[in-house]
Amino acid sequence: MPTTNIRVLNSGPLHVTGEFELVDADGNRYPHKGIFSLCRCGLSACKPYCDGSHRAERWESNVRSDKPLPSTVP
């Protein structure tokens, strides 16, 4: 069972749950446990976190994968 789960929400953020570490472009590490939402629309005032701006702008995105990911990712 994975310790981290990332769920893509239709017309919404990425919901990340579990125990994980967010690393910014400068290499700063932010350990986290629990539930966390990351912006996909680019409209959030507090990127990379979602602030719900996608709702007000009626941003839409319905992502579906064409095929499963290989069992090993480099």
CHARMM internal coordinates of N, CA and C (Angstrom, degrees):
IC EDIT
DIST 1 N 1 CA 1.4523
DIST 1 CA 1 C 1.5261
ANGL 1 N 1 CA 1 C 109.45
DIST 1 C 2 N 1.3329
ANGL 1 CA 1 C 2 N 118.25
DIHE 1 N 1 CA 1 C 2 N 128.04
DIST 2 N 2 CA 1.4705
ANGL 1 C 2 N 2 CA 120.20
DIHE 1 CA 1 C 2 N 2 CA -179.34
DIST 2 CA 2 C 1.5228
ANGL 2 N 2 CA 2 C 111.52
DIHE 1 C 2 N 2 CA 2 C -67.38
DIST 2 C 3 N 1.3421
ANGL 2 CA 2 C 3 N 115.31
DIHE 2 N 2 CA 2 C 3 N 148.88
DIST 3 N 3 CA 1.4575
ANGL 2 C 3 N 3 CA 119.41
DIHE 2 CA 2 C 3 N 3 CA 176.85
DIST 3 CA 3 C 1.5162
ANGL 3 N 3 CA 3 C 111.07
DIHE 2 C 3 N 3 CA 3 C -86.41
DIST 3 C 4 N 1.3331
ANGL 3 CA 3 C 4 N 117.27
DIHE 3 N 3 CA 3 C 4 N -15.87
DIST 4 N 4 CA 1.4545
ANGL 3 C 4 N 4 CA 122.53
DIHE 3 CA 3 C 4 N 4 CA 179.37
DIST 4 CA 4 C 1.5219
ANGL 4 N 4 CA 4 C 109.23
DIHE 3 C 4 N 4 CA 4 C -128.55
DIST 4 C 5 N 1.3325
ANGL 4 CA 4 C 5 N 116.04
DIHE 4 N 4 CA 4 C 5 N 139.43
DIST 5 N 5 CA 1.4537
ANGL 4 C 5 N 5 CA 121.52
DIHE 4 CA 4 C 5 N 5 CA 178.43
DIST 5 CA 5 C 1.5216
ANGL 5 N 5 CA 5 C 108.02
DIHE 4 C 5 N 5 CA 5 C -130.64
DIST 5 C 6 N 1.3313
ANGL 5 CA 5 C 6 N 117.28
DIHE 5 N 5 CA 5 C 6 N 132.62
DIST 6 N 6 CA 1.4587
ANGL 5 C 6 N 6 CA 122.36
DIHE 5 CA 5 C 6 N 6 CA 177.04
DIST 6 CA 6 C 1.5200
ANGL 6 N 6 CA 6 C 107.26
DIHE 5 C 6 N 6 CA 6 C -117.74
DIST 6 C 7 N 1.3234
ANGL 6 CA 6 C 7 N 115.31
DIHE 6 N 6 CA 6 C 7 N 120.81
DIST 7 N 7 CA 1.4643
ANGL 6 C 7 N 7 CA 121.12
DIHE 6 CA 6 C 7 N 7 CA -178.36
DIST 7 CA 7 C 1.5211
ANGL 7 N 7 CA 7 C 109.28
DIHE 6 C 7 N 7 CA 7 C -115.13
DIST 7 C 8 N 1.3305
ANGL 7 CA 7 C 8 N 116.61
DIHE 7 N 7 CA 7 C 8 N 125.97
DIST 8 N 8 CA 1.4603
ANGL 7 C 8 N 8 CA 122.37
DIHE 7 CA 7 C 8 N 8 CA 177.81
DIST 8 CA 8 C 1.5264
ANGL 8 N 8 CA 8 C 107.01
DIHE 7 C 8 N 8 CA 8 C -87.01
DIST 8 C 9 N 1.3336
ANGL 8 CA 8 C 9 N 116.68
DIHE 8 N 8 CA 8 C 9 N 118.54
DIST 9 N 9 CA 1.4642
ANGL 8 C 9 N 9 CA 120.50
DIHE 8 CA 8 C 9 N 9 CA 179.21
DIST 9 CA 9 C 1.5232
ANGL 9 N 9 CA 9 C 109.89
DIHE 8 C 9 N 9 CA 9 C -94.00
DIST 9 C 10 N 1.3256
ANGL 9 CA 9 C 10 N 116.87
DIHE 9 N 9 CA 9 C 10 N 135.81
DIST 10 N 10 CA 1.4575
ANGL 9 C 10 N 10 CA 120.64
DIHE 9 CA 9 C 10 N 10 CA 176.77
DIST 10 CA 10 C 1.5191
ANGL 10 N 10 CA 10 C 109.43
DIHE 9 C 10 N 10 CA 10 C -57.14
DIST 10 C 11 N 1.3213
ANGL 10 CA 10 C 11 N 116.76
DIHE 10 N 10 CA 10 C 11 N 129.10
DIST 11 N 11 CA 1.4685
ANGL 10 C 11 N 11 CA 123.15
DIHE 10 CA 10 C 11 N 11 CA 178.35
DIST 11 CA 11 C 1.5215
ANGL 11 N 11 CA 11 C 112.03
DIHE 10 C 11 N 11 CA 11 C 50.81
DIST 11 C 12 N 1.3225
ANGL 11 CA 11 C 12 N 116.19
DIHE 11 N 11 CA 11 C 12 N 37.16
DIST 12 N 12 CA 1.4582
ANGL 11 C 12 N 12 CA 121.03
DIHE 11 CA 11 C 12 N 12 CA -179.27
DIST 12 CA 12 C 1.5165
ANGL 12 N 12 CA 12 C 111.62
DIHE 11 C 12 N 12 CA 12 C -153.30
DIST 12 C 13 N 1.3361
ANGL 12 CA 12 C 13 N 116.12
DIHE 12 N 12 CA 12 C 13 N -165.79
DIST 13 N 13 CA 1.4527
ANGL 12 C 13 N 13 CA 121.37
DIHE 12 CA 12 C 13 N 13 CA -174.82
DIST 13 CA 13 C 1.5222
ANGL 13 N 13 CA 13 C 113.40
DIHE 12 C 13 N 13 CA 13 C -80.98
DIST 13 C 14 N 1.3200
ANGL 13 CA 13 C 14 N 114.32
DIHE 13 N 13 CA 13 C 14 N -178.92
DIST 14 N 14 CA 1.4632
ANGL 13 C 14 N 14 CA 121.67
DIHE 13 CA 13 C 14 N 14 CA 167.25
DIST 14 CA 14 C 1.5153
ANGL 14 N 14 CA 14 C 105.92
DIHE 13 C 14 N 14 CA 14 C -90.64
DIST 14 C 15 N 1.3197
ANGL 14 CA 14 C 15 N 118.27
DIHE 14 N 14 CA 14 C 15 N 122.44
DIST 15 N 15 CA 1.4620
ANGL 14 C 15 N 15 CA 121.64
DIHE 14 CA 14 C 15 N 15 CA 174.86
DIST 15 CA 15 C 1.5212
ANGL 15 N 15 CA 15 C 107.44
DIHE 14 C 15 N 15 CA 15 C -93.94
DIST 15 C 16 N 1.3023
ANGL 15 CA 15 C 16 N 116.18
DIHE 15 N 15 CA 15 C 16 N 119.52
DIST 16 N 16 CA 1.4581
ANGL 15 C 16 N 16 CA 122.21
DIHE 15 CA 15 C 16 N 16 CA 179.65
DIST 16 CA 16 C 1.5214
ANGL 16 N 16 CA 16 C 107.52
DIHE 15 C 16 N 16 CA 16 C -109.12
DIST 16 C 17 N 1.3175
ANGL 16 CA 16 C 17 N 117.10
DIHE 16 N 16 CA 16 C 17 N 126.99
DIST 17 N 17 CA 1.4562
ANGL 16 C 17 N 17 CA 121.20
DIHE 16 CA 16 C 17 N 17 CA 177.96
DIST 17 CA 17 C 1.5184
ANGL 17 N 17 CA 17 C 109.67
DIHE 16 C 17 N 17 CA 17 C -127.65
DIST 17 C 18 N 1.3077
ANGL 17 CA 17 C 18 N 115.48
DIHE 17 N 17 CA 17 C 18 N 150.15
DIST 18 N 18 CA 1.4532
ANGL 17 C 18 N 18 CA 121.07
DIHE 17 CA 17 C 18 N 18 CA 178.14
DIST 18 CA 18 C 1.5122
ANGL 18 N 18 CA 18 C 111.80
DIHE 17 C 18 N 18 CA 18 C 115.38
DIST 18 C 19 N 1.3011
ANGL 18 CA 18 C 19 N 115.10
DIHE 18 N 18 CA 18 C 19 N -155.93
DIST 19 N 19 CA 1.4606
ANGL 18 C 19 N 19 CA 122.25
DIHE 18 CA 18 C 19 N 19 CA 179.30
DIST 19 CA 19 C 1.5233
ANGL 19 N 19 CA 19 C 107.64
DIHE 18 C 19 N 19 CA 19 C -109.73
DIST 19 C 20 N 1.3291
ANGL 19 CA 19 C 20 N 116.39
DIHE 19 N 19 CA 19 C 20 N 123.42
DIST 20 N 20 CA 1.4572
ANGL 19 C 20 N 20 CA 120.07
DIHE 19 CA 19 C 20 N 20 CA -177.08
DIST 20 CA 20 C 1.5191
ANGL 20 N 20 CA 20 C 109.81
DIHE 19 C 20 N 20 CA 20 C -157.72
DIST 20 C 21 N 1.3271
ANGL 20 CA 20 C 21 N 114.46
DIHE 20 N 20 CA 20 C 21 N 176.33
DIST 21 N 21 CA 1.4608
ANGL 20 C 21 N 21 CA 121.26
DIHE 20 CA 20 C 21 N 21 CA -179.95
DIST 21 CA 21 C 1.5260
ANGL 21 N 21 CA 21 C 108.22
DIHE 20 C 21 N 21 CA 21 C -129.64
DIST 21 C 22 N 1.3340
ANGL 21 CA 21 C 22 N 116.93
DIHE 21 N 21 CA 21 C 22 N 127.56
DIST 22 N 22 CA 1.4565
ANGL 21 C 22 N 22 CA 122.82
DIHE 21 CA 21 C 22 N 22 CA 175.09
DIST 22 CA 22 C 1.5201
ANGL 22 N 22 CA 22 C 107.24
DIHE 21 C 22 N 22 CA 22 C -96.23
DIST 22 C 23 N 1.3432
ANGL 22 CA 22 C 23 N 117.57
DIHE 22 N 22 CA 22 C 23 N 129.40
DIST 23 N 23 CA 1.4639
ANGL 22 C 23 N 23 CA 122.19
DIHE 22 CA 22 C 23 N 23 CA -179.29
DIST 23 CA 23 C 1.5269
ANGL 23 N 23 CA 23 C 107.44
DIHE 22 C 23 N 23 CA 23 C -118.79
DIST 23 C 24 N 1.3524
ANGL 23 CA 23 C 24 N 117.28
DIHE 23 N 23 CA 23 C 24 N 124.02
DIST 24 N 24 CA 1.4595
ANGL 23 C 24 N 24 CA 120.21
DIHE 23 CA 23 C 24 N 24 CA -179.45
DIST 24 CA 24 C 1.5293
ANGL 24 N 24 CA 24 C 111.32
DIHE 23 C 24 N 24 CA 24 C -83.86
DIST 24 C 25 N 1.3269
ANGL 24 CA 24 C 25 N 117.08
DIHE 24 N 24 CA 24 C 25 N 178.84
DIST 25 N 25 CA 1.4605
ANGL 24 C 25 N 25 CA 122.49
DIHE 24 CA 24 C 25 N 25 CA -175.65
DIST 25 CA 25 C 1.5218
ANGL 25 N 25 CA 25 C 112.81
DIHE 24 C 25 N 25 CA 25 C -62.93
DIST 25 C 26 N 1.3472
ANGL 25 CA 25 C 26 N 117.32
DIHE 25 N 25 CA 25 C 26 N -23.13
DIST 26 N 26 CA 1.4695
ANGL 25 C 26 N 26 CA 121.22
DIHE 25 CA 25 C 26 N 26 CA 178.74
DIST 26 CA 26 C 1.5186
ANGL 26 N 26 CA 26 C 112.37
DIHE 25 C 26 N 26 CA 26 C -90.17
DIST 26 C 27 N 1.3304
ANGL 26 CA 26 C 27 N 117.10
DIHE 26 N 26 CA 26 C 27 N 1.39
DIST 27 N 27 CA 1.4543
ANGL 26 C 27 N 27 CA 120.60
DIHE 26 CA 26 C 27 N 27 CA 179.42
DIST 27 CA 27 C 1.5241
ANGL 27 N 27 CA 27 C 114.06
DIHE 26 C 27 N 27 CA 27 C 87.92
DIST 27 C 28 N 1.3366
ANGL 27 CA 27 C 28 N 117.73
DIHE 27 N 27 CA 27 C 28 N 4.08
DIST 28 N 28 CA 1.4645
ANGL 27 C 28 N 28 CA 120.61
DIHE 27 CA 27 C 28 N 28 CA 176.64
DIST 28 CA 28 C 1.5210
ANGL 28 N 28 CA 28 C 109.38
DIHE 27 C 28 N 28 CA 28 C -69.71
DIST 28 C 29 N 1.3162
ANGL 28 CA 28 C 29 N 116.02
DIHE 28 N 28 CA 28 C 29 N 134.50
DIST 29 N 29 CA 1.4634
ANGL 28 C 29 N 29 CA 121.96
DIHE 28 CA 28 C 29 N 29 CA -175.59
DIST 29 CA 29 C 1.5199
ANGL 29 N 29 CA 29 C 110.59
DIHE 28 C 29 N 29 CA 29 C -106.47
DIST 29 C 30 N 1.3371
ANGL 29 CA 29 C 30 N 115.01
DIHE 29 N 29 CA 29 C 30 N 135.24
DIST 30 N 30 CA 1.4573
ANGL 29 C 30 N 30 CA 121.82
DIHE 29 CA 29 C 30 N 30 CA -179.90
DIST 30 CA 30 C 1.5272
ANGL 30 N 30 CA 30 C 108.98
DIHE 29 C 30 N 30 CA 30 C -126.96
DIST 30 C 31 N 1.3449
ANGL 30 CA 30 C 31 N 117.15
DIHE 30 N 30 CA 30 C 31 N 94.02
DIST 31 N 31 CA 1.4639
ANGL 30 C 31 N 31 CA 119.99
DIHE 30 CA 30 C 31 N 31 CA 178.52
DIST 31 CA 31 C 1.5383
ANGL 31 N 31 CA 31 C 109.39
DIHE 30 C 31 N 31 CA 31 C -64.68
DIST 31 C 32 N 1.3307
ANGL 31 CA 31 C 32 N 116.76
DIHE 31 N 31 CA 31 C 32 N 147.40
DIST 32 N 32 CA 1.4528
ANGL 31 C 32 N 32 CA 120.44
DIHE 31 CA 31 C 32 N 32 CA -178.15
DIST 32 CA 32 C 1.5210
ANGL 32 N 32 CA 32 C 110.53
DIHE 31 C 32 N 32 CA 32 C -150.04
DIST 32 C 33 N 1.3234
ANGL 32 CA 32 C 33 N 115.94
DIHE 32 N 32 CA 32 C 33 N 145.13
DIST 33 N 33 CA 1.4646
ANGL 32 C 33 N 33 CA 123.18
DIHE 32 CA 32 C 33 N 33 CA 171.47
DIST 33 CA 33 C 1.5116
ANGL 33 N 33 CA 33 C 107.31
DIHE 32 C 33 N 33 CA 33 C -131.02
DIST 33 C 34 N 1.3172
ANGL 33 CA 33 C 34 N 117.25
DIHE 33 N 33 CA 33 C 34 N 141.42
DIST 34 N 34 CA 1.4511
ANGL 33 C 34 N 34 CA 120.48
DIHE 33 CA 33 C 34 N 34 CA 176.26
DIST 34 CA 34 C 1.5061
ANGL 34 N 34 CA 34 C 112.68
DIHE 33 C 34 N 34 CA 34 C 116.38
DIST 34 C 35 N 1.3359
ANGL 34 CA 34 C 35 N 116.68
DIHE 34 N 34 CA 34 C 35 N -139.89
DIST 35 N 35 CA 1.4600
ANGL 34 C 35 N 35 CA 123.15
DIHE 34 CA 34 C 35 N 35 CA -178.32
DIST 35 CA 35 C 1.5208
ANGL 35 N 35 CA 35 C 108.69
DIHE 34 C 35 N 35 CA 35 C -116.09
DIST 35 C 36 N 1.3205
ANGL 35 CA 35 C 36 N 115.54
DIHE 35 N 35 CA 35 C 36 N 141.50
DIST 36 N 36 CA 1.4479
ANGL 35 C 36 N 36 CA 122.37
DIHE 35 CA 35 C 36 N 36 CA -170.13
DIST 36 CA 36 C 1.5303
ANGL 36 N 36 CA 36 C 106.73
DIHE 35 C 36 N 36 CA 36 C -149.65
DIST 36 C 37 N 1.3227
ANGL 36 CA 36 C 37 N 119.22
DIHE 36 N 36 CA 36 C 37 N 140.98
DIST 37 N 37 CA 1.4653
ANGL 36 C 37 N 37 CA 121.31
DIHE 36 CA 36 C 37 N 37 CA 178.53
DIST 37 CA 37 C 1.5206
ANGL 37 N 37 CA 37 C 110.40
DIHE 36 C 37 N 37 CA 37 C -121.53
DIST 37 C 38 N 1.3203
ANGL 37 CA 37 C 38 N 116.15
DIHE 37 N 37 CA 37 C 38 N 127.70
DIST 38 N 38 CA 1.4629
ANGL 37 C 38 N 38 CA 122.39
DIHE 37 CA 37 C 38 N 38 CA 178.89
DIST 38 CA 38 C 1.5229
ANGL 38 N 38 CA 38 C 109.92
DIHE 37 C 38 N 38 CA 38 C -108.02
DIST 38 C 39 N 1.3347
ANGL 38 CA 38 C 39 N 116.05
DIHE 38 N 38 CA 38 C 39 N 136.22
DIST 39 N 39 CA 1.4634
ANGL 38 C 39 N 39 CA 123.19
DIHE 38 CA 38 C 39 N 39 CA -178.11
DIST 39 CA 39 C 1.5284
ANGL 39 N 39 CA 39 C 110.99
DIHE 38 C 39 N 39 CA 39 C -65.79
DIST 39 C 40 N 1.3422
ANGL 39 CA 39 C 40 N 115.99
DIHE 39 N 39 CA 39 C 40 N 136.45
DIST 40 N 40 CA 1.4652
ANGL 39 C 40 N 40 CA 121.87
DIHE 39 CA 39 C 40 N 40 CA 171.96
DIST 40 CA 40 C 1.5125
ANGL 40 N 40 CA 40 C 111.63
DIHE 39 C 40 N 40 CA 40 C -113.12
DIST 40 C 41 N 1.3359
ANGL 40 CA 40 C 41 N 117.48
DIHE 40 N 40 CA 40 C 41 N -20.69
DIST 41 N 41 CA 1.4657
ANGL 40 C 41 N 41 CA 120.07
DIHE 40 CA 40 C 41 N 41 CA -172.46
DIST 41 CA 41 C 1.5231
ANGL 41 N 41 CA 41 C 113.47
DIHE 40 C 41 N 41 CA 41 C -85.90
DIST 41 C 42 N 1.3235
ANGL 41 CA 41 C 42 N 118.02
DIHE 41 N 41 CA 41 C 42 N -20.24
DIST 42 N 42 CA 1.4548
ANGL 41 C 42 N 42 CA 121.73
DIHE 41 CA 41 C 42 N 42 CA -178.81
DIST 42 CA 42 C 1.5121
ANGL 42 N 42 CA 42 C 114.14
DIHE 41 C 42 N 42 CA 42 C 83.95
DIST 42 C 43 N 1.3296
ANGL 42 CA 42 C 43 N 117.83
DIHE 42 N 42 CA 42 C 43 N 3.83
DIST 43 N 43 CA 1.4619
ANGL 42 C 43 N 43 CA 122.06
DIHE 42 CA 42 C 43 N 43 CA -176.66
DIST 43 CA 43 C 1.5277
ANGL 43 N 43 CA 43 C 113.63
DIHE 42 C 43 N 43 CA 43 C -95.89
DIST 43 C 44 N 1.3111
ANGL 43 CA 43 C 44 N 118.20
DIHE 43 N 43 CA 43 C 44 N -11.71
DIST 44 N 44 CA 1.4608
ANGL 43 C 44 N 44 CA 121.68
DIHE 43 CA 43 C 44 N 44 CA -176.35
DIST 44 CA 44 C 1.5254
ANGL 44 N 44 CA 44 C 111.98
DIHE 43 C 44 N 44 CA 44 C -63.13
DIST 44 C 45 N 1.3222
ANGL 44 CA 44 C 45 N 116.42
DIHE 44 N 44 CA 44 C 45 N 140.57
DIST 45 N 45 CA 1.4696
ANGL 44 C 45 N 45 CA 121.84
DIHE 44 CA 44 C 45 N 45 CA 176.33
DIST 45 CA 45 C 1.5218
ANGL 45 N 45 CA 45 C 111.11
DIHE 44 C 45 N 45 CA 45 C -81.10
DIST 45 C 46 N 1.3154
ANGL 45 CA 45 C 46 N 117.65
DIHE 45 N 45 CA 45 C 46 N -10.11
DIST 46 N 46 CA 1.4717
ANGL 45 C 46 N 46 CA 120.34
DIHE 45 CA 45 C 46 N 46 CA -178.29
DIST 46 CA 46 C 1.5262
ANGL 46 N 46 CA 46 C 111.03
DIHE 45 C 46 N 46 CA 46 C -126.55
DIST 46 C 47 N 1.3407
ANGL 46 CA 46 C 47 N 116.39
DIHE 46 N 46 CA 46 C 47 N 46.08
DIST 47 N 47 CA 1.4666
ANGL 46 C 47 N 47 CA 121.32
DIHE 46 CA 46 C 47 N 47 CA 178.95
DIST 47 CA 47 C 1.5193
ANGL 47 N 47 CA 47 C 110.65
DIHE 46 C 47 N 47 CA 47 C -54.22
DIST 47 C 48 N 1.2970
ANGL 47 CA 47 C 48 N 120.13
DIHE 47 N 47 CA 47 C 48 N 142.71
DIST 48 N 48 CA 1.4607
ANGL 47 C 48 N 48 CA 127.59
DIHE 47 CA 47 C 48 N 48 CA 10.80
DIST 48 CA 48 C 1.5225
ANGL 48 N 48 CA 48 C 113.92
DIHE 47 C 48 N 48 CA 48 C -86.54
DIST 48 C 49 N 1.3242
ANGL 48 CA 48 C 49 N 117.89
DIHE 48 N 48 CA 48 C 49 N 4.21
DIST 49 N 49 CA 1.4547
ANGL 48 C 49 N 49 CA 121.92
DIHE 48 CA 48 C 49 N 49 CA -177.20
DIST 49 CA 49 C 1.5265
ANGL 49 N 49 CA 49 C 111.32
DIHE 48 C 49 N 49 CA 49 C -82.38
DIST 49 C 50 N 1.3199
ANGL 49 CA 49 C 50 N 116.74
DIHE 49 N 49 CA 49 C 50 N 148.67
DIST 50 N 50 CA 1.4541
ANGL 49 C 50 N 50 CA 122.32
DIHE 49 CA 49 C 50 N 50 CA 177.76
DIST 50 CA 50 C 1.5254
ANGL 50 N 50 CA 50 C 109.44
DIHE 49 C 50 N 50 CA 50 C -82.14
DIST 50 C 51 N 1.3322
ANGL 50 CA 50 C 51 N 116.71
DIHE 50 N 50 CA 50 C 51 N 133.76
DIST 51 N 51 CA 1.4645
ANGL 50 C 51 N 51 CA 120.82
DIHE 50 CA 50 C 51 N 51 CA 175.33
DIST 51 CA 51 C 1.5283
ANGL 51 N 51 CA 51 C 111.78
DIHE 50 C 51 N 51 CA 51 C -116.71
DIST 51 C 52 N 1.3300
ANGL 51 CA 51 C 52 N 117.78
DIHE 51 N 51 CA 51 C 52 N 10.53
DIST 52 N 52 CA 1.4523
ANGL 51 C 52 N 52 CA 122.45
DIHE 51 CA 51 C 52 N 52 CA 177.66
DIST 52 CA 52 C 1.5199
ANGL 52 N 52 CA 52 C 114.72
DIHE 51 C 52 N 52 CA 52 C 86.70
DIST 52 C 53 N 1.3248
ANGL 52 CA 52 C 53 N 118.30
DIHE 52 N 52 CA 52 C 53 N 4.48
DIST 53 N 53 CA 1.4693
ANGL 52 C 53 N 53 CA 121.58
DIHE 52 CA 52 C 53 N 53 CA -178.67
DIST 53 CA 53 C 1.5290
ANGL 53 N 53 CA 53 C 112.67
DIHE 52 C 53 N 53 CA 53 C -58.76
DIST 53 C 54 N 1.3232
ANGL 53 CA 53 C 54 N 117.87
DIHE 53 N 53 CA 53 C 54 N -26.75
DIST 54 N 54 CA 1.4623
ANGL 53 C 54 N 54 CA 121.35
DIHE 53 CA 53 C 54 N 54 CA -179.60
DIST 54 CA 54 C 1.5285
ANGL 54 N 54 CA 54 C 111.38
DIHE 53 C 54 N 54 CA 54 C -59.82
DIST 54 C 55 N 1.3335
ANGL 54 CA 54 C 55 N 116.85
DIHE 54 N 54 CA 54 C 55 N -31.56
DIST 55 N 55 CA 1.4684
ANGL 54 C 55 N 55 CA 120.37
DIHE 54 CA 54 C 55 N 55 CA -179.33
DIST 55 CA 55 C 1.5238
ANGL 55 N 55 CA 55 C 111.35
DIHE 54 C 55 N 55 CA 55 C -67.38
DIST 55 C 56 N 1.3333
ANGL 55 CA 55 C 56 N 116.91
DIHE 55 N 55 CA 55 C 56 N -48.63
DIST 56 N 56 CA 1.4664
ANGL 55 C 56 N 56 CA 121.46
DIHE 55 CA 55 C 56 N 56 CA -177.58
DIST 56 CA 56 C 1.5289
ANGL 56 N 56 CA 56 C 111.42
DIHE 55 C 56 N 56 CA 56 C -63.16
DIST 56 C 57 N 1.3186
ANGL 56 CA 56 C 57 N 116.68
DIHE 56 N 56 CA 56 C 57 N -34.28
DIST 57 N 57 CA 1.4715
ANGL 56 C 57 N 57 CA 121.21
DIHE 56 CA 56 C 57 N 57 CA -178.43
DIST 57 CA 57 C 1.5263
ANGL 57 N 57 CA 57 C 112.46
DIHE 56 C 57 N 57 CA 57 C -90.03
DIST 57 C 58 N 1.3282
ANGL 57 CA 57 C 58 N 116.26
DIHE 57 N 57 CA 57 C 58 N -2.14
DIST 58 N 58 CA 1.4744
ANGL 57 C 58 N 58 CA 121.80
DIHE 57 CA 57 C 58 N 58 CA -178.17
DIST 58 CA 58 C 1.5249
ANGL 58 N 58 CA 58 C 112.54
DIHE 57 C 58 N 58 CA 58 C 53.41
DIST 58 C 59 N 1.3305
ANGL 58 CA 58 C 59 N 114.09
DIHE 58 N 58 CA 58 C 59 N 41.64
DIST 59 N 59 CA 1.4657
ANGL 58 C 59 N 59 CA 121.38
DIHE 58 CA 58 C 59 N 59 CA 178.41
DIST 59 CA 59 C 1.5237
ANGL 59 N 59 CA 59 C 108.88
DIHE 58 C 59 N 59 CA 59 C -65.86
DIST 59 C 60 N 1.3237
ANGL 59 CA 59 C 60 N 117.37
DIHE 59 N 59 CA 59 C 60 N 138.76
DIST 60 N 60 CA 1.4621
ANGL 59 C 60 N 60 CA 121.02
DIHE 59 CA 59 C 60 N 60 CA -178.55
DIST 60 CA 60 C 1.5144
ANGL 60 N 60 CA 60 C 111.48
DIHE 59 C 60 N 60 CA 60 C -128.09
DIST 60 C 61 N 1.3106
ANGL 60 CA 60 C 61 N 115.02
DIHE 60 N 60 CA 60 C 61 N 137.16
DIST 61 N 61 CA 1.4611
ANGL 60 C 61 N 61 CA 122.41
DIHE 60 CA 60 C 61 N 61 CA 174.00
DIST 61 CA 61 C 1.5191
ANGL 61 N 61 CA 61 C 108.49
DIHE 60 C 61 N 61 CA 61 C -162.76
DIST 61 C 62 N 1.3066
ANGL 61 CA 61 C 62 N 116.52
DIHE 61 N 61 CA 61 C 62 N 121.81
DIST 62 N 62 CA 1.4586
ANGL 61 C 62 N 62 CA 122.19
DIHE 61 CA 61 C 62 N 62 CA 176.97
DIST 62 CA 62 C 1.5159
ANGL 62 N 62 CA 62 C 107.83
DIHE 61 C 62 N 62 CA 62 C -120.25
DIST 62 C 63 N 1.3100
ANGL 62 CA 62 C 63 N 115.92
DIHE 62 N 62 CA 62 C 63 N 100.89
DIST 63 N 63 CA 1.4659
ANGL 62 C 63 N 63 CA 122.57
DIHE 62 CA 62 C 63 N 63 CA -174.09
DIST 63 CA 63 C 1.5218
ANGL 63 N 63 CA 63 C 110.43
DIHE 62 C 63 N 63 CA 63 C -94.03
DIST 63 C 64 N 1.3126
ANGL 63 CA 63 C 64 N 115.22
DIHE 63 N 63 CA 63 C 64 N 130.62
DIST 64 N 64 CA 1.4622
ANGL 63 C 64 N 64 CA 121.79
DIHE 63 CA 63 C 64 N 64 CA 174.47
DIST 64 CA 64 C 1.5203
ANGL 64 N 64 CA 64 C 107.69
DIHE 63 C 64 N 64 CA 64 C -133.03
DIST 64 C 65 N 1.3168
ANGL 64 CA 64 C 65 N 115.80
DIHE 64 N 64 CA 64 C 65 N 140.31
DIST 65 N 65 CA 1.4492
ANGL 64 C 65 N 65 CA 120.87
DIHE 64 CA 64 C 65 N 65 CA 178.23
DIST 65 CA 65 C 1.5265
ANGL 65 N 65 CA 65 C 109.32
DIHE 64 C 65 N 65 CA 65 C -86.64
DIST 65 C 66 N 1.3281
ANGL 65 CA 65 C 66 N 115.81
DIHE 65 N 65 CA 65 C 66 N 138.67
DIST 66 N 66 CA 1.4623
ANGL 65 C 66 N 66 CA 120.16
DIHE 65 CA 65 C 66 N 66 CA 177.39
DIST 66 CA 66 C 1.5218
ANGL 66 N 66 CA 66 C 112.19
DIHE 65 C 66 N 66 CA 66 C -75.00
DIST 66 C 67 N 1.3399
ANGL 66 CA 66 C 67 N 115.61
DIHE 66 N 66 CA 66 C 67 N -30.20
DIST 67 N 67 CA 1.4593
ANGL 66 C 67 N 67 CA 119.22
DIHE 66 CA 66 C 67 N 67 CA -177.51
DIST 67 CA 67 C 1.5271
ANGL 67 N 67 CA 67 C 109.13
DIHE 66 C 67 N 67 CA 67 C -154.00
DIST 67 C 68 N 1.3241
ANGL 67 CA 67 C 68 N 116.82
DIHE 67 N 67 CA 67 C 68 N 158.54
DIST 68 N 68 CA 1.4723
ANGL 67 C 68 N 68 CA 119.25
DIHE 67 CA 67 C 68 N 68 CA 179.83
DIST 68 CA 68 C 1.5231
ANGL 68 N 68 CA 68 C 111.43
DIHE 67 C 68 N 68 CA 68 C -69.59
DIST 68 C 69 N 1.3102
ANGL 68 CA 68 C 69 N 114.65
DIHE 68 N 68 CA 68 C 69 N 154.39
DIST 69 N 69 CA 1.4518
ANGL 68 C 69 N 69 CA 122.00
DIHE 68 CA 68 C 69 N 69 CA 177.32
DIST 69 CA 69 C 1.5279
ANGL 69 N 69 CA 69 C 109.94
DIHE 68 C 69 N 69 CA 69 C -70.00
DIST 69 C 70 N 1.3288
ANGL 69 CA 69 C 70 N 118.75
DIHE 69 N 69 CA 69 C 70 N 145.38
DIST 70 N 70 CA 1.4753
ANGL 69 C 70 N 70 CA 119.48
DIHE 69 CA 69 C 70 N 70 CA 175.27
DIST 70 CA 70 C 1.5321
ANGL 70 N 70 CA 70 C 109.63
DIHE 69 C 70 N 70 CA 70 C -60.09
DIST 70 C 71 N 1.3061
ANGL 70 CA 70 C 71 N 116.37
DIHE 70 N 70 CA 70 C 71 N 157.59
DIST 71 N 71 CA 1.4661
ANGL 70 C 71 N 71 CA 119.85
DIHE 70 CA 70 C 71 N 71 CA -176.41
DIST 71 CA 71 C 1.5157
ANGL 71 N 71 CA 71 C 112.93
DIHE 70 C 71 N 71 CA 71 C -66.66
DIST 71 C 72 N 1.3232
ANGL 71 CA 71 C 72 N 117.99
DIHE 71 N 71 CA 71 C 72 N -24.52
DIST 72 N 72 CA 1.4691
ANGL 71 C 72 N 72 CA 120.58
DIHE 71 CA 71 C 72 N 72 CA 176.41
DIST 72 CA 72 C 1.5183
ANGL 72 N 72 CA 72 C 109.29
DIHE 71 C 72 N 72 CA 72 C -122.33
DIST 72 C 73 N 1.3129
ANGL 72 CA 72 C 73 N 115.75
DIHE 72 N 72 CA 72 C 73 N 130.59
DIST 73 N 73 CA 1.4615
ANGL 72 C 73 N 73 CA 121.91
DIHE 72 CA 72 C 73 N 73 CA 179.52
DIST 73 CA 73 C 1.5149
ANGL 73 N 73 CA 73 C 107.51
DIHE 72 C 73 N 73 CA 73 C -114.61
DIST 73 C 74 N 1.3588
ANGL 73 CA 73 C 74 N 118.03
DIHE 73 N 73 CA 73 C 74 N 127.77
DIST 74 N 74 CA 1.4673
ANGL 73 C 74 N 74 CA 119.03
DIHE 73 CA 73 C 74 N 74 CA -177.34
DIST 74 CA 74 C 1.5101
ANGL 74 N 74 CA 74 C 112.75
DIHE 73 C 74 N 74 CA 74 C -65.72
END
COOR INIT
IC SEED 1 N 1 CA 1 C
IC BUILD
